Amino acid sequence: MLEKLVDAGTTVANIDGILVLAKQVNLQVEGKVDELDAAKIVIGQKVLLSFDSLGGQVYQGKVATIAPRIDNATKSFKIKVDVTDDVRLQPGMSAELNILQSERTNVLLIPVSAIVGNHVFIVQNERVTLRTIKTGIRNNNKAEIMEGLEKGDLVILNPANIQDGDSVSLIKK
């Protein structure tokens, strides 16, 4: 059932509808893409979806449609995403859609909260060292490191009141 048109106890004529039924072959999620990003979106592009109501687990999908016209009120384009993974959704659930622009494997990622401009602070020999980095692909949480760090470097998260050369102690949990 997609929609209940009348409440229990309501009198209806025999020509009135009371329910809207549908067989959903392909599960779709509707979203909006900012006009600045719309030119980068193509039909079939991979999408990662997460739903707060489902514990934030990530599911896969692909862009099915892109509206031909902009919504002038929101300056965005409506898109529909076919969900390719098996997931049980209810109408009206909210979702976060991440449309992949490019995908890379075996890359070094760090939290963006560790980055200050084009620098990070790392710990070497119980001292803070300022390191210049070059980043690649990034989202709101993580950034790809192209240059400046190696796997195993100890990066300081949320650096505040830290300076190059400061002495630090590591606490292992």
Order of alpha helices (4+ residues) and beta strands (2+ residues): beta-beta-beta-beta-beta-beta-beta-beta-beta-beta-beta-beta-beta
